Amino acid sequence: MPHLIVKMLPGRSEEQKRKLADALTQAVIDSLNSQEKSISVSIEDVAEDEWTQKVYIPDIQDKPALVYKKPGYDPFA
């Protein structure tokens, strides 16, 4: 039962978020042979000035073994 959590900067419309959720759902169906009814997607807007503390450090820096696509930016540069 995959549950995907997307954290991103604010500013996307509800329509864009729905399209993203639909595309991610289809990607999970195609990649993992999951059924649509077992997939859930949540989207969390995170302010840019909170990104490093709320996302980068706890979800990327502190869990490198879980990150399958690393970002191309360095928030400390």
Contacts in CASP RR format, 6 or more apart in sequence:
PFRMAT RR
TARGET T0000
AUTHOR 0000-0000-0000
METHOD contacts of the structure
MODEL  1
MPHLIVKMLPGRSEEQKRKLADALTQAVIDSLNSQEKSISVSIEDVAEDE
WTQKVYIPDIQDKPALVYKKPGYDPFA
1 34 0 8 1.000
1 38 0 8 1.000
1 39 0 8 1.000
1 40 0 8 1.000
2 28 0 8 1.000
2 32 0 8 1.000
2 34 0 8 1.000
2 38 0 8 1.000
2 39 0 8 1.000
2 40 0 8 1.000
3 39 0 8 1.000
3 40 0 8 1.000
3 41 0 8 1.000
3 42 0 8 1.000
4 24 0 8 1.000
4 28 0 8 1.000
4 39 0 8 1.000
4 40 0 8 1.000
4 41 0 8 1.000
4 42 0 8 1.000
5 41 0 8 1.000
5 42 0 8 1.000
5 43 0 8 1.000
5 44 0 8 1.000
6 20 0 8 1.000
6 24 0 8 1.000
6 41 0 8 1.000
6 42 0 8 1.000
6 43 0 8 1.000
6 44 0 8 1.000
7 43 0 8 1.000
7 44 0 8 1.000
7 45 0 8 1.000
7 46 0 8 1.000
7 54 0 8 1.000
7 55 0 8 1.000
7 59 0 8 1.000
8 43 0 8 1.000
8 44 0 8 1.000
8 45 0 8 1.000
8 46 0 8 1.000
9 45 0 8 1.000
9 46 0 8 1.000
9 47 0 8 1.000
9 48 0 8 1.000
9 51 0 8 1.000
10 45 0 8 1.000
10 46 0 8 1.000
10 47 0 8 1.000
11 45 0 8 1.000
12 20 0 8 1.000
12 45 0 8 1.000
17 43 0 8 1.000
20 41 0 8 1.000
20 43 0 8 1.000
21 41 0 8 1.000
21 43 0 8 1.000
24 41 0 8 1.000
25 36 0 8 1.000
25 39 0 8 1.000
25 41 0 8 1.000
28 34 0 8 1.000
28 39 0 8 1.000
29 35 0 8 1.000
29 36 0 8 1.000
29 39 0 8 1.000
46 54 0 8 1.000
46 55 0 8 1.000
51 75 0 8 1.000
52 75 0 8 1.000
52 76 0 8 1.000
56 71 0 8 1.000
56 75 0 8 1.000
59 67 0 8 1.000
60 67 0 8 1.000
60 70 0 8 1.000
60 71 0 8 1.000
64 70 0 8 1.000
END
